[in-house]
């Protein structure tokens, strides 16, 4: 799906020395839950690897809302400011599909 699409996602470009590891997860999961679990590959790195060309990836500027729409795919970062914009774009896409049927 992503190989030819324009996308954006959560930005995780911390140097490896600043990334939180397994020790942090083990000591905090009971309080924070699995939502903050760290993985070997971060979302941005995995997304970029799935794309054909790095120009397909769009970061946007924080704190401004950033949503990317490409054909049947709507993506945004995992930021509070992007949630409303994502919802509006997604609803518009669904409405246009329903009208065209």
FENQUIPE-V793568 format. One record per pair of residues at least 24 apart in sequence whose C-alpha atoms are under 10 Angstrom apart, sorted by the first residue. I is the first residue (numbers start at 1). J is the second residue. D is the distance in whole Angstrom. If there is no record, write none. Layout:
<<I & J & D> <I & J & D>>
This chain:
<<1 & 50 & 9> <1 & 51 & 9> <1 & 72 & 10> <1 & 73 & 9> <2 & 47 & 8> <2 & 48 & 9> <2 & 49 & 10> <2 & 50 & 6> <2 & 51 & 6> <2 & 52 & 8> <2 & 56 & 9> <2 & 73 & 9> <3 & 47 & 9> <3 & 48 & 9> <3 & 49 & 9> <3 & 50 & 6> <3 & 51 & 4> <3 & 52 & 5> <3 & 53 & 8> <3 & 56 & 9> <4 & 50 & 9> <4 & 51 & 7> <4 & 52 & 6> <4 & 53 & 8> <4 & 56 & 8> <4 & 70 & 9> <5 & 50 & 10> <5 & 51 & 8> <5 & 52 & 9> <5 & 53 & 10> <5 & 56 & 7> <5 & 57 & 9> <5 & 68 & 10> <5 & 69 & 9> <5 & 70 & 6> <5 & 71 & 8> <5 & 72 & 9> <5 & 73 & 8> <5 & 74 & 10> <6 & 51 & 8> <6 & 53 & 10> <6 & 54 & 9> <6 & 55 & 8> <6 & 56 & 4> <6 & 57 & 6> <6 & 58 & 7> <6 & 68 & 7> <6 & 69 & 7> <6 & 70 & 6> <6 & 71 & 9> <6 & 73 & 9> <6 & 74 & 9> <6 & 75 & 9> <7 & 47 & 8> <7 & 48 & 9> <7 & 51 & 9> <7 & 55 & 10> <7 & 56 & 6> <7 & 57 & 5> <7 & 58 & 6> <7 & 59 & 9> <7 & 67 & 8> <7 & 68 & 6> <7 & 69 & 8> <7 & 70 & 8> <7 & 73 & 8> <7 & 74 & 8> <7 & 75 & 6> <7 & 76 & 8> <7 & 77 & 9> <8 & 44 & 8> <8 & 47 & 8> <8 & 48 & 9> <8 & 56 & 9> <8 & 57 & 6> <8 & 58 & 5> <8 & 59 & 6> <8 & 60 & 8> <8 & 66 & 8> <8 & 67 & 7> <8 & 68 & 6> <8 & 69 & 9> <8 & 74 & 9> <8 & 75 & 6> <8 & 76 & 5> <8 & 77 & 6> <8 & 78 & 10> <9 & 43 & 7> <9 & 44 & 6> <9 & 45 & 10> <9 & 47 & 8> <9 & 48 & 10> <9 & 57 & 9> <9 & 58 & 8> <9 & 59 & 7> <9 & 60 & 10> <9 & 66 & 10> <9 & 67 & 9> <9 & 68 & 9> <9 & 75 & 7> <9 & 76 & 5> <9 & 77 & 4> <9 & 78 & 7> <9 & 79 & 9> <10 & 42 & 9> <10 & 43 & 6> <10 & 44 & 6> <10 & 45 & 10> <10 & 47 & 10> <10 & 59 & 8> <10 & 75 & 10> <10 & 76 & 8> <10 & 77 & 4> <10 & 78 & 5> <10 & 79 & 8> <11 & 42 & 9> <11 & 43 & 8> <11 & 44 & 6> <11 & 45 & 9> <11 & 59 & 7> <11 & 60 & 10> <11 & 62 & 10> <11 & 77 & 7> <11 & 78 & 8> <11 & 79 & 10> <12 & 41 & 10> <12 & 42 & 7> <12 & 43 & 7> <12 & 44 & 6> <12 & 45 & 8> <13 & 42 & 9> <13 & 43 & 10> <13 & 44 & 8> <13 & 45 & 8> <14 & 42 & 10> <44 & 77 & 10> <69 & 93 & 9> <72 & 97 & 10>>
